[in-house]
């Protein structure tokens, strides 16, 4: 029971989170890492967009205050 829970019988493991080290032939790894990299991509795009918008507002002199 605990061997299955802890994946002790698994002959393959992930040694690092980099795409070139992941066993992509295992469907569970594909689902997990596709979701992980998808979420990280969306977060990264949001951060880059926020930085670009902030830089544009600072350069244009728009203080953005609503007071």
N, C-alpha and C positions, 0 to 999 in steps of 0.2 A: 504494500500500500504506500508506504513512505517513499519507496524507490521510484514509483511512478510519479508521485507528487513532486519530488525533488529532481526528476529527470535524470536519475543516476544511470539508467539504462541507455541514455542517449549517447550515441557514439560520435555525434558531431556537436560542436558547441561554437558559440560566437566568441572569438577572442578579442574583437574590437568592433566598435560601431561603424567603421568605415565601410563603404559599399563594396570594396574589393575583397573584404574579409568575410562577408556574409554568405552563408550557403543558400543561394537563391533557389536551389532546387527543392527546398523544403517549403511547402505552402504556408505554414504558420509563420516562418520568418518573412516571407514575402508580404503577408498581410500586415504584420506588425511594423516592419521597417518602411513599407510604403506609407502607412498612416503616419509614422513618426516623421519621415522626411517631408511628407506633405504638410503636416502641421508646422514643422520648422520653416518650410518655404513660405507659408502664409504669414507667419510671424516676422520673418525676415523682410518680406515685401512691405508689410505694414510699417516696420521700423524705417526702412529706406524712404517710403512715401512720407512719413512724418518728418524725417530729417530734411527732405527736399522742400516740403511745404514750409517748414520753419526757416530754412535758409532764404527762401523766396520772400517771406514776410519780413525778415530782418533786413534784407537788402532793399526792399521797397519802402521801408520806414513805417509800415502799418503796425501800429502798436497793438491792435486787436482788442483794445479795451472797450468795454461796453458801458462805461460809467458816464 
